[in-house]
Amino acid sequence: MEYHIDRSALKFWTEKEMRLEGAHLLDLCDEALGQGQPVWTPFLGQALANWLEGILQREGLAFRLEGGFPDAERVRFLMVEDPDVLDNVPSEIRALQATPADPRGKLDHRQVLGSLMGLGLKREVIGDIRLTEQCCFVAVAQEIADFLLSQWDKAGRERIRVEAVEKDVEIPLEQGKERRITAASSRIDAVASSGFNVSRTMFQELIQQGKVKRNDRMVAKADLEVKPGDILSCRGYGRMRLLEFQETRKGRMAWNVILYTPHKH
């Protein structure tokens, strides 16, 4: 393959897995440039999405972001060489609704994702999962939607009914509670321990155990600086989105955050 996109951008990634995913995305960029045809990426987490968006802006390749849901975290990029055709390319994301057959049944994130992966699917074809009291909504790549409509009938122990979401159905935003927290600094161990209401020492141990991510990337150091817009997650404790901060008169950092309900395990 004759490369058009500068491969030096891959040096940004220190993890082998992320570098391989990044290389695949650059291949897709070259495909969009070389063939002059629209090209879709898989669903990407925030870290890869931010990285790819910077490259596309630098290279002048036209693109469109889609997640299937309002304010989606996992998104797909549509990339085209000719910006005039960008708005004419139909979406390749479908939204499905899964409802427990038992009206008393409940679904949780781990059950839903585990059941999808159990069907032999890769994470890259699955977008956000939105839970409500009665059901869940899942964004998926168009090419697997019909398969799921016919084969996906169980999540954990719950039997489910799956149907395509019509375009006029309003997908709910992910439910979260806005809070104001204070921390000694903008280090991730200080901010997240306050938000998740655990001791700073315990949170440092959770980092060492590989349970903490920022923007979908594993966190290795407790002194990592966070900023507004970051999404922090900790296995067993949930997720939080950092909105804004101000320094208090006592020199501490006061953050506005949105805390999301922890996924049940």
C-alpha positions in Angstrom: 0.0 0.0 0.0 1.2 3.5 -0.9 0.9 5.5 2.3 -0.4 9.1 2.1 -0.8 9.8 5.8 2.3 10.4 7.9 3.0 7.3 9.9 5.0 9.2 12.6 1.7 9.9 14.3 1.7 6.3 15.6 4.5 7.3 18.0 1.9 8.9 20.1 0.8 5.5 21.3 3.1 3.6 23.8 0.8 0.6 24.1 1.2 -2.0 21.4 -2.6 -2.6 21.1 -3.4 1.1 20.7 -0.6 1.5 18.1 -2.0 -1.4 16.1 -5.5 0.1 16.2 -4.1 3.5 15.2 -2.2 1.9 12.2 -5.5 0.4 11.1 -7.2 3.8 11.2 -4.4 5.3 9.2 -4.9 2.6 6.6 -8.6 3.6 6.4 -7.6 7.2 5.9 -5.3 6.1 3.0 -8.2 4.1 1.6 -10.5 7.2 1.6 -7.8 9.2 -0.1 -6.7 6.6 -2.6 -10.1 5.3 -3.7 -12.1 8.5 -3.5 -14.9 6.6 -1.8 -16.5 7.1 1.6 -14.9 5.0 4.3 -16.3 4.3 7.8 -14.2 3.5 10.8 -15.2 1.1 13.6 -16.7 2.5 16.8 -13.9 4.3 18.6 -13.5 5.2 22.3 -12.7 8.8 23.2 -8.9 8.4 23.1 -8.6 7.0 19.6 -11.4 9.4 18.4 -9.6 12.5 19.7 -6.3 11.3 18.1 -7.9 10.5 14.7 -9.8 13.8 14.6 -6.6 15.7 15.0 -5.0 13.8 12.2 -8.0 14.3 9.8 -8.0 18.1 10.6 -4.3 18.3 9.9 -4.5 16.3 6.7 -7.6 18.2 5.4 -9.6 15.0 5.0 -13.4 15.7 5.3 -15.2 13.7 8.0 -18.4 13.3 9.9 -18.9 11.9 13.4 -21.8 9.6 14.3 -22.6 7.7 17.5 -26.2 6.9 17.0 -27.2 8.5 20.2 -27.2 12.1 21.5 -23.8 12.9 23.2 -22.4 9.5 22.4 -19.0 8.5 23.8 -18.3 5.8 21.2 -18.4 7.1 17.7 -17.7 6.2 14.1 -16.0 8.5 11.6 -17.1 8.8 8.0 -14.1 9.9 5.9 -14.3 11.3 2.4 -11.9 13.1 0.1 -14.6 15.3 -1.4 -16.4 17.3 1.3 -19.3 18.0 -1.1 -20.5 14.4 -0.8 -20.2 14.2 3.0 -23.8 15.0 3.8 -25.2 12.7 1.1 -23.8 9.5 2.6 -26.4 7.6 4.6 -25.7 6.6 8.2 -24.3 3.1 8.8 -25.4 3.0 12.5 -28.6 1.3 13.7 -30.1 1.6 17.2 -31.7 -1.4 18.8 -33.9 -1.7 21.9 -33.7 -4.7 24.2 -36.5 -5.2 26.7 -36.7 -8.0 29.3 -39.5 -10.5 28.5 -40.3 -10.5 32.2 -41.8 -7.1 33.2 -39.9 -7.3 36.5 -36.6 -8.0 34.8 -33.7 -5.6 34.9 -30.7 -5.3 32.6 -27.3 -4.0 33.4 -24.4 -2.9 31.3 -22.2 -5.9 32.0 -25.0 -8.4 31.1 -25.8 -6.6 27.8 -22.2 -6.2 26.6 -21.3 -9.7 27.7 -24.2 -11.2 25.8 -23.3 -9.3 22.7 -19.6 -10.4 22.9 -20.9 -13.9 23.6 -22.4 -13.9 20.1 -18.9 -13.6 18.7 -19.0 -9.9 18.0 -16.1 -7.6 18.4 -16.3 -4.4 20.6 -15.6 -2.3 17.5 -19.1 -3.0 16.0 -20.9 -1.9 19.2 -21.4 1.7 20.3 -22.9 3.1 23.4 -25.3 1.2 25.7 -28.0 3.3 27.3 -29.9 1.8 30.2 -33.4 2.8 31.4 -35.6 1.4 34.1 -37.5 -0.7 31.5 -35.0 -1.5 28.7 -31.7 -0.7 27.1 -30.8 0.9 23.8 -27.7 -0.2 21.9 -26.0 1.5 18.9 -24.5 -1.0 16.5 -22.9 -1.1 13.1 -25.5 -1.5 10.4 -23.9 -4.7 9.1 -24.7 -6.7 12.3 -28.2 -5.2 13.0 -30.2 -7.9 11.2 -28.1 -10.7 12.9 -28.9 -9.3 16.3 -32.6 -8.9 15.6 -32.8 -12.6 14.8 -30.2 -14.1 17.2 -29.9 -11.9 20.3 -32.5 -13.2 22.7 -30.8 -13.3 26.1 -28.7 -10.9 28.3 -27.4 -12.7 31.4 -30.3 -14.7 32.8 -32.9 -12.4 31.3 -34.8 -13.4 28.2 -35.1 -10.3 26.0 -37.1 -8.9 23.0 -35.1 -7.0 20.5 -36.4 -4.5 18.0 -35.1 -1.8 15.7 -35.6 1.7 17.0 -37.6 3.9 14.7 -36.2 7.2 13.7 -38.8 9.2 15.6 -38.1 7.5 19.0 -36.1 9.7 21.3 -33.1 8.0 22.8 -32.6 9.1 26.4 -29.4 10.7 27.5 -27.2 8.7 29.9 -28.4 9.4 33.4 -26.0 11.1 35.7 -25.9 13.4 38.7 -24.1 16.7 38.7 -22.0 17.3 41.8 -19.4 19.7 43.0 -16.3 18.2 44.6 -13.0 19.6 45.9 -9.5 18.2 45.5 -6.0 19.2 46.6 -4.8 19.3 43.0 -5.7 18.3 39.4 -4.0 14.9 39.8 -6.2 12.1 38.8 -5.8 10.4 42.2 -6.9 13.5 44.0 -9.9 14.3 41.8 -11.2 10.8 41.2 -10.9 9.7 44.8 -13.0 12.7 45.8 -15.6 12.0 43.1 -15.8 8.3 43.8 -15.7 8.9 47.6 -12.8 6.6 48.3 -9.5 7.3 50.0 -6.6 8.6 47.9 -4.5 5.6 49.0 -7.2 3.2 47.9 -7.6 4.9 44.6 -3.8 4.7 44.0 -4.1 0.9 44.6 -6.9 0.7 42.0 -4.7 2.4 39.5 -1.9 -0.1 40.2 -4.5 -2.9 39.7 -5.3 -1.6 36.2 -8.9 -0.6 37.1 -8.7 3.1 36.2 -9.1 4.7 32.7 -9.1 8.2 31.5 -10.8 8.8 28.1 -10.8 5.0 27.5 -7.1 4.6 28.1 -5.6 2.8 31.0 -4.0 5.0 33.7 -0.6 3.9 34.9 0.4 6.9 37.1 -1.4 8.5 40.0 0.1 11.9 39.2 -1.6 12.2 35.8 -3.1 15.6 35.3 -6.8 15.8 34.4 -8.7 18.6 32.6 -12.3 19.6 31.8 -13.9 17.2 29.3 -12.0 14.1 30.6 -14.0 11.0 31.4 -12.7 9.0 34.3 -13.8 5.4 34.9 -13.0 3.0 37.7 -14.1 -0.6 37.6 -16.7 -1.2 40.3 -17.2 2.5 41.0 -18.6 3.9 37.8 -17.6 6.9 35.7 -17.5 10.6 35.9 -17.2 13.4 33.4 -15.2 16.5 34.4 -16.9 19.7 33.5 -15.0 22.7 34.9 -13.0 23.8 37.9 -12.1 26.8 39.9 -9.4 27.4 42.5 -10.8 28.1 46.0 -9.5 30.7 48.4 -7.7 27.9 50.2 -5.8 26.8 47.1 -7.9 23.7 46.5 -9.5 22.8 43.2 -13.3 22.8 43.1 -14.7 20.7 40.2 -18.1 20.4 38.7 -18.6 16.8 37.6 -21.3 14.4 36.4 -21.3 11.1 38.2 -22.8 8.1 36.4 -24.3 5.1 38.2 -21.8 2.3 38.5 -22.4 -0.6 36.2 -23.6 -3.6 38.3 -21.2 -6.5 38.5 
